[in-house]
Amino acid sequence: MLDRIRASIPALPPAEQRVAKLVLADPRSFASMPVGELAERSHVSKPTVVRFCRSVGYDGLADFKLKLAGTVNEGVPFVHRAVDEDDKPGDIIVKVIDNAVSALLKYRNDATNHAFDRAMAALTEAAQQGRRIEFYGVGNSGIVAQDAQHKFFRLGINSAALGDGHVQVMSATMLQPGDCVIVISNSGRSKDLIDAAEIALKKGASLIAITASGSPLAQLLQSAGQILLPADHPEDFERYVPMVSRLLHLMIIDILTTGVALRLGPARRPVLQEIKRNLRQRRYLQPE
C-alpha cells in the first residue's frame, strides 16, 4: 500500500501530494489522526484529504485509514524515511534505524529459499572440492566482498576478494569449471563486474550475483541459468553512500556463510575453536 502511494505521487495534484507525503512520513500516526488534524498538518482542506484517499483507490478516509492500519501493523513498515537537513540527532537515529530495520524485514519476507539453496550448494561443493571461491565487488560492494572473504577464510575455505576491475578480469580468465564466483553490486551496472562475469561464464565457473533484480548483471546471470540473489531497495544508485543496500548485502553474505558452515559439518569446528584460542591470547586480560 505504501509503495503504491509513493508511486502515485507524481500524478497527484500538489495539494494531494502533501497529504501523500504526510502518510509516508508517519503512517501509524496518520491512521489514528482525525481529519481536521490531517488537513492542518498537510496544509490542505478537509475535502482534499478525502479526495486524496479516493485518488489512490479507496472509498474514502475511513476505508483508507482502515487499510493503512492493517498495513503498518503487519510488522513490515517498509517506509523509506529520508533524513532532512534540519533533523535533530534523535530524529536521525530513528529514521536511519527504522529505514534499515524495515528493509531487512521486507527482505526476510521476499527472499527466495530456492535461490539460497542453490547458492549454498554451489559454494559447499566448491569448498569440499578445494576449488576457487572468489568475491568480486567495486567501491562499497568491494567492502562487502572483503567481509565475505574474511568469513569464508575463518571456515578454512580457500577464497579471495577482488576489488580492482583489471584484477577481476585476469582472475576470471584463470577460472575453471567447479570454481565459484560471487559478484556483488548494488546497481548491477558496473561494466568491470559485468565483463568479469561474462569471462567467468565462458570459463564454466558457477556464478552467484547479489544485485538489484532487473539490472544488466541480474539479466546476464538469469539468461545463463546461474544464481541470482536479488537485493532491491529504493535507494538511488548514484548516492555516494548507499547504506541500506550494503546492510542487505552483508546480511546475505551472513546467510550464505551460515548455510555453508552447516553443510560442511562439524569437521571445521576444531579449526574455529583453535582460532578463537589463539586470538584470545592476543587480548588484554580483564581486570579482576
N, C-alpha and C positions, 0 to 999 in steps of 0.2 A: 504493500500500500504506500509506504513512504517513498519507495523507488519510483512508483507511478506518479506521485505528486511532484517529485523532483524533476521528472522528465517532462511534465506538463507545464512547468513554469514559463518557458519561452512563449507559449501560445496563449497565456492568460493576460487579461488587461492589467495595467500597472497596479491598480488597487488590489486586485485579487492576488497578484504576485506577492504583495506584502503579507497577505493572510497565509499564503503557502509557506513563506519563509518563517513565519511565526510557528507554524505547525512543525516544520523541520527542525527548528531551533530547540523546541521542547515539547515533543508530542504528548508526554504524560500530563503536563500542565494544561495543554490545550484541551485535552479530553475532559477535564474537570472544571474549566472556567465557564462562567455564564457568558452569554452572547455579548452583553454590554462591555464586559472587561476585554473580551477578544477584540471587539471593534476598537476600543480605546487603545489597546496595545499595538494594533495593526495600523492605527491612524486611518480607519475607514468607517463607513456607516454599518449599522447592524444588517441591513439588507445585503450589503456587499459580502459579508461573511457567509450568509446563506447562499448567495449566488456562486461563491467560490465552491462550496460543497457540491452544488449541482453541476458546476463546470467540470469537476473531476470525477463525476459519475455516480453521485449519491443522491438520495431522495431529498435530503435537507440536512440541517445542522444536527438534529437528533440522530439520524441514521449514520452520518459521518462520524460523530463522536463515539457512537456505539462500536463501529468497526475499528476506529482508531484505538480505542481502549483495548480491544481484543488483540490488535497488532502489537502494541507496546508491552502487553502482559505475557507474550509468548516466550519471553526470555531471550529474544534476539533483537534488541533495539538497534537495528542497523542504521544509525544516523551519522552521517559524516559532519561532524561539528567543527567547522573551520575556526581557527584561532584568529581573533581580531586584534588590531594594534593596541586598542585601549583595554585589553583584558588584564585583570589583576592576576598575580601568581596563583591564587586559589582557583580562578576561572581556567587558567591554562592547565593546571593539574587535572581538573575534572574533565575538560574537553579532550586532552590528549589520551588520558586513560580510558575514557568512555569510547573514544574512537577505536582504540586498539582492541579493547575487550569485545566490542560489537563486531569487529571484523573477524576476530578469532572464533567467536560463537557462530557467526554465519558460515565460516569455512567448515567448522565442525559438522554443520547440518548439510553442507553441499558436497563434501568430499566423497569421492567415488572409491569404494572399497576395492573394486576390481583392479583399478589402475595401481593402487598402492600394493596390492598383492603381486601384480606382475613386476613392479619395480623392486620389491623386496626379494622376489625370487631371482631376478637377474643379478642383483648385487650379491646375494648369498652365493649363487653359483660361481660368479667371478671370483669371490673371495676364497671359496673352497678349492677352486682350481688354480689358485695363485696367479690369476690373470690381472691385468692392469685395471685399476679403477681411478678415473680422473674426473676432477670437478673443474668446469670452465665457467668463468664469470668475469665481467669487467666492471670497474667502478664500485658502486655499492654492492653489486652482486658478487664481485671478487672477494669482498669481505665474508660474505656468506659461504663462498667456495672454500675459503681458508678455514672457517669454522667447521665445515663438513669434513674436510681432510683431517682436522685435528681429532674429531670424534671417531672417525674410522681408524685413524692411526692408533688411538688408545685401545681399539679392539684387536690390534695386531694385524691389521689389514694393510696390504701394500697399496697406497693411494697417493695422489698428488693433486695439488690445487694450482691451477694455472690462470693468471690474470692478464697476461700480455697476448695480444692478438697474434703476433708473429710466432710466439712460442706455442700457442694453441694449434696453429696450422701445422707447425713442424711435428708436434706431438701426435696430432690426429693422423698425420701421414704415416706414422710408425705403428699405428694400431693394427690389431689382428682380430679375426673372429674369436669371440669369447671374452674380449675386453669390454669394459663398460664405461660410458661417459655420461656424466650428469651435467647438463647445460642449464645455467641459472641466469634468468634475465627478466627484469620487471616489465620492460616494454616488448621484448621478443622481436626487436627490430635492429639489433646491433649487427652490422654487416660482418664484423670479425667473427662473432659467435656463429652466425648462420653459415659462413664459409667453412669454419672448422667442423660444424655439424655435418655439412654435406660431404666433406672429406671422410669423416668418421663413418658415415653410412656406406660410402664406396668401399671402405676397408672391411666392412662386415661387422663392425662393433655394435653392441647394443647401446641405444641412446635413450636417456630419460631427460625430459625437459620440465623444468619448473618455471613457468612463464604464464603470461596472460593468454587465455583462450582466444582463438581467432587471430592471433598475431602471426606474422610470417614464420616465426620459429615453430609455433604450435602446428601450423598447417603443414610445414615440412615434415615433422615427425609423424603426424597423423597419416599423411599420404604414403609414408614409407612403412606404416604398420608398427611404429615404435611407441614409446610410452610417454603420455602427456599427463603431468600433474598440474592442472590449471590453478593459478592463484590470481583471482580477479579482485581488484579493489578500486573504487572510484577515486583514483589518485592521479594527478597529472604526471605523465611520463617525463615531462621536461622539468619537473620540480627538482631543485638541487638536492634535497634530502628526502627521498621517498621513505618515510619512517615506517608506516604500517605495512607496506609491501615487504620490507625487509624482515619485519617480525613474522609475517606469514611464511616467508621463505625459510627462516631459521626454524620455525615450528615444523615445517615439512621435513627438513633435514633431521630433526629430533625424532619424528615418527619413523623415518626410514632407518635411522641408526638403531632405534629400539627394536624394530621388527627384524633387522638383520642379526642383531645380537642374540635375540631369542632363537632364531632359526639356526644359528651356528652352534647353539647348545652350551653346556657347561664347560666345554674344553677350553674356552677363552678366559674363564673366570680366574684361574690361578695367575694369569698374566696381569689382569686388572688388579688383583689383590697385591701382587708384588710391586706394581707401580705405585699403589697407594702407600705401601710401607716405605718405599724409597723416598717418596715425596714428603712423607711425614717427618723424615729425618732432616729435611731441609727447612723446617719451620721452627720459629721460636717457641719455646715451651710456654704454656700459660702460667702466670704467676700463681703461687699457692694462695 
